Each structure stands twice: as C-alpha cells, then as structure tokens.
C-alpha cells in the first residue's frame, strides 16, 4: 500500500436533502461476481482507497454474489460507517437451484423481507440509499414506493432510489415519496436515459448515478472481444456488444477516445468518465458515476477523471458514437427502461 497522499475528489449534494458525497462513487459488484476471480486482499485495499480519495458513495445490491457482496463490505463499513454513504438494492430474485434464474419482485411483502436481509448481511442499522433495482410493470409503483417510504418512516432507510426507470415512471414514483437518486446505465456507448430519464431527474432534483460508465470495461480498451479475451466466468461473454462482429465494429468506435486521451495525457477510461461527469453541465443535474474496479491503481485513475474537462470540440467528436454502437446492452432488454419508453 502506498503512503503517498491522495488528492480527494470534489463533493456534491445527493439529491436535494441528502448528504454531500464524492462526485464519483464506487460500484462494488465486480468484487464478488460477474467479472472472473477476485483477489480479496487487493479488493479490500481498493475499498480503503475509496475513502482516502473521497469516493464516499459505495454501491452494492443483494443480487451481487447472492448476498456475498454485502457481506464482503460489512467489515469495511464497520470501520468507516461515518465516512461512507451506503447504497444497496432489491428487486432481482435468484434461486439456489437455478443459477440462471432472474425474477423481478416489487411487491411490498418482498421489499420488507429484502431490506431485513440486507441490513443483516451489511451489519448496519440503516441503509443510506435504498434502490429498487428493476421495475416490475405488473406491480403498481404506488405499492412499491409506498412500501419503501414505510422503511424510511421506520428508520431502516434514509433515502430512496430507483434504477432503470423512464422519466414518466420517475415522476410517478416521486409523487408518492421523494426519490433521491436514479441509477441507470449511461456512457459514451449507452445513452438510452437521455430520452426522458435525465430530463425528469433534472426537473425533480434527483441525482443521476450512471452505472457501467466505462461500458463494462470495453471503453478502457482492456478487451476487444469478450469471447476471446475474457475468462469463462465473465458474464460479458454473453453481452451482444462485446463479441464477434459487434465487438469488432465497436472497437473501431474507440478511436476518438484514443485521440482525446493522447491530447490530455490521460487514459481512454478517464476520457470516458470525464464525458459522463460532464453530462451534469449538459443536462443541468447532479451526476455521480459509479465505476467499479478491484485495483487501487484503477480506482485512483478513475478519480483522476474528475479533474479533466473536455472541450466543446472534444465532446463533438464523442457525440455520434452511441448512435453507431452495434448490439444491445443485454441479451434480453425487457427489464430495462428502454423497453418501456413511449
């Protein structure tokens, strides 16, 4: 572990009433699952670096490792509870007897059960930001958000968030109880949220938390074809954008990022993150992306992106990329906000 001082990132307000948090957060998902094997000692060191760098929004979910991610975070939270804004999520149901099963539950009974399980695994008394991870259109938003609001009243949750909802759904939910954060995929490659969600978040004072701001690592240049370059345990092998002809076509779209990175003496990852950070000015809202990594060096590289400002000319070079991307974000897009846009 390095003893050299780390420059802390700037802070912003979470929603309109929440705490001040680092302008970049940390997505913990990859520590436990989805991206191949993890060096737990390195992952714990990376978590320590988040606090040192001022990255205070730590994001997990009950689905990550079927609860293992929340359990992994517990010792870190015990040591840094007052320094961290903890976010976790419910709604995606898994089954031990069927590893591929993914169900979506938004009903009140499930929510009350899920929060108790998360509190136990995280070993905390209260969750700072509790998200509905995915939307089940068969369950009225009023029921789901109403049940979440009860958790606030009971002191188990401080603030509410939604993930992968449309602008109309965000407004509907916000009318039931204030929504503090909206988490959805947003990157140079993925701009579905600009159809309605970003505008609604800006109007309501909801902080936008982009997940996968590095295109699941593709925008870093770490791999060119998931089917050839990544391990068998890496779920990106099943993402349409990252294999075969799609991967080849999409890799060619990275050229402007390479050009801009060279001009800034930066990495393509930093340029991709700087682009996401600057959505705040473009759309008039607070933006706190949550890139994930298991390495301290990458964490510090990511935070360095918060100090890069792209020019109008550079933003123009990146503007057309999303419209040229080959392949969907997921093999099945039915549970995304894009599937429910009017």
N, C-alpha and C positions, 0 to 999 in steps of 0.2 A: 504494500500500500504506500502511495506517495505521501510525503509530508508537506509538499509544496501547497501554498494557499490556492484555493479555488475561487474564481470570481463568481459571485452569486448573480443569478438572473433577476430581472425586474419583476415586480408583482402587479397583479390586477385584482379587482374585486370579483368574487364568484357570484354571479347573478347580481341582484340589486341589494340584497340584505346579507349575503354570505361573507365569509372571512376573506382576507386578502391571501392570495395564493401565487405561487410562481407562474410566470406567463407560459411556461411549458410544464406539463405533467409527466407522469411515468406510467406506462402500461405494463402491468406485471404478468400478463397472460403467458408469454413465452417462457417464463421461468419454469412452469410446471408441465406444459404440454404443447403440442402442435408443431413445434419447430425443431424436433430432434432432441438429443440428450442434453442435459444441463449439468454444468459444474456448479454444485450448490455453494461452494465456498466463494467462487467468483461472483455468483448471483448475490450473495449476502454482502459482499464488498461493494457491488454496484448499488445496492439499496442504501448503503451508508453514504455513497457518493451523492445520492439524490438530495439528502439533507444538506450536505456540505455545499452543494451547488444551488440551493434554494428551490429545488424541484419538490414542491410540497403536496401536490395533488397526486396521490397514489391510487391507481385504479386496478381493481380486480373484479371477479364475478364468481358466483357459486358454481358455474359450469366448468371453470378452468381447472382441469385435473379432477373433476367431480368433487370439488371442495378442497383439494390438496393445496391449491394456490393460496386460499385464505389461511389455511393452517400454516403454510410456509411463512406468510407475512406476520403471523402473530408475535414472534419474539422481537422482530424489528419494531412493530407497533408498540409493544410494551416498553421498549427503550426510548421511543421517540413520539409518544402519543400527542404531546402538546405541540409538536413541530409539524405534524402531518395532517392533511385533510384527506380522510379516508373515504373512498368511493367503492361500492360494490353493487352487484346487480342480481336480479332474479328474473325468471320467466322461462328460461330454457331448461327443459326437463330431460334428464338422461336415465337410462336403465342399466343396471349392472349386468343383466343377462343379454343385453343387446347393445354393444359399444357404438353402433352406428345410429342408434335411435336418438332423435331430437324432437321433442314435443314442445309446444308453447302453452304456458298456463299464465293467465292474467286474473283468475278469479280470486275473490277476497280470501277464501279459506287457504288457498295455496300461498298467497302473499304472506299471511300471518305465520304460516308454518316455515316459509323460506327465510324470513327475517330472523326468527329464533335460531335456526340452524347456522346462519351466517354469523350472528353475534357470538354463538358458542365457538365456532371454528376460529374466528378472529380474536377471541378472548377480549372483547371490548364491551363496554356498557352501552355505547351509542355509535351508530354509523353516521358519519357526517353527511354523505350524499348517497342516496339510495335510488338506483335506476331500475326502471322496467326495461329489461334487456331487449325484448322483442314484443311486438304488438300482435295480439290475437284479435282479429276483427270480429270474432264471434262473441267476445266479452265486451260489454259497453265500457267505454273509457271512464264514465262516471263511477262505475263499480270499482274499477282498478285504482283510479286515482283517489277515490273516496277511501278505500282501504289503506292506501299509502298515507293519506292525510291522517288517519287514525294512529298510524305509527309515530307520526310527528307529535300528535297530542299526547301519546303515551310516553314520549321521551326516548323512544328507541332509535329514532331517525331525526336528523336535524333539517335536511333539505331534500327535495325530490328532483329526480331527473328522469328523462325518457331517452330511448335510443331507437334510431331508425324509424322516426315518425315523420309524417308530412307536416307542412305548415298548418294545414287545417286541423290536423289531429293535435298539434302542439297548442293551438289556440283553444280548442275544445277542452283539453286537459287543464290548461292554465286557468280556465274559468271555474273549474272545480276547486283547485288549490294551486297556489303559485308554484310554477316549475322553475327551478334554479338553473338547470343545465340540460342541454341536448347533446347527446353523443351519437355521431354517425360518421361513416367513412367519408373522408374529404382529403383529396390530394391533387397533385398535378394530373394524375390519371383518373381520378374519380370525383366528378362534380355534380352528381345527382342532386345533392342538397341545395344547390343554387336555384333549383326550380321553384321551391316555395319555402323550405325549412329555414334557410338563412335569413330571409326577409322577415318571417314571423318571429324568429329569435331576436332579431334586431329591434323589432317593434315592441316586444314584450320585456326586453331587458334580460333575456336568457343567455347565459354564457354558452358558447358553442365549443364542444370538446371533440375535435376530429380524431377518430381512431384510424390506424393504418395510414398515417400521413406520409409514410415512406413507401407506400404501395406494397406492404408486406415484405419490404427489403429489396424489391425489384428496382426501385428508384436509386438505390445505393450502388447498383452495379455488382452486388455481391453474387448474383447468379444470373445467367442468361436464359436457361431452360430448366425449370424445376424438375422435369422428368429425368434429366441427365445429370444435373449438378447437385441435387439435394438428396438427403438420406431417405430411406423407405418410410421412416416415421414422420416425415414432414408433410403436413396437410396441404402445402402449396402445390404439391404434385396433382392435386385434384381441382385446382383453380383454373378456369379456362384461359385466363390471360397469360399464364406462366409456362405453358407447354406448347410444343410443336410449332406450327406455323404462326400461331398467335404470339408466342414468345419471341420468335424471330422478328416479326413485324414491330412488336412493341419495343424491343431493344433498340431498334433504329430510331425510335422517337426520343431517345435519351440524349441525342446529340446536342440539342440546345442547352441541356443541363451541364454537360461536359464543358461546353464553350463558356458558359457563365461562371462555372466553378473555377475554371482556369483563370479567368479575369479577376476573381476575388481571392485567389489563393486558398480556395475552400474545396470541400468535397461535394459530390453531387447530392449526397444526403443533406448537407447543410443548405444547399440551394433549394431543394425540395421542401425542407422545413421552413426556410425563410419565406417561401411562396405562401405556405399555409398561414404562417404568422401574419403576413400582410393582408390576408383576407379580412382582418379586423378593420383596416382602413377602407378597403374596397366596399365592404358591406355595412360598415358602421355598427359593429358589435364586438364583444369581447371574445377572443379566440384563444383557447388553451389546448394545443395538440398534445397527445399522449404517446409519443413514440416509445417503443419497448426495446430493451436490449438486456443482455446478460453480462455485458462487459463494461467496466468502469470507463475505459478509454472511449467507448462509443457513447456512453452517457455524456461525457464531457464534450465530445464532438457535437452531439445533438444540441446541448445547451449553447454552444458557440453560435449556433444558427440564429439565436435570438438577437444577436448583435450585428447581423447582416441585413442591410437594406437594399432591396433590388430596385433598379431604376425603372422608369416607365418603359424604356426600350427593352430592358431585360424581361419585364413582365409580358410585354407584347410577344416576345419570342416563345414564351411558355404558354401563352393563351390558347393556341389551337390544339395542343397536344391531346387533351381529354377527348375531344371530338374524333380523334383518329385512332384511339385505342381499340385493339381487336380483342373481343371476348368479354363476357360479363364478369362482375365481381365475384359471383358464386356460381356453382353449377346449377343451383336452384335459387332463383331470385325472389321467390314468392313471399318470404318473410322480411323483405327489405321495404323501405319507404318508397323506393322507385316503383314497386309493383302496385302501389296504391295511389300514385299521383293521378290526378284527373287531367 
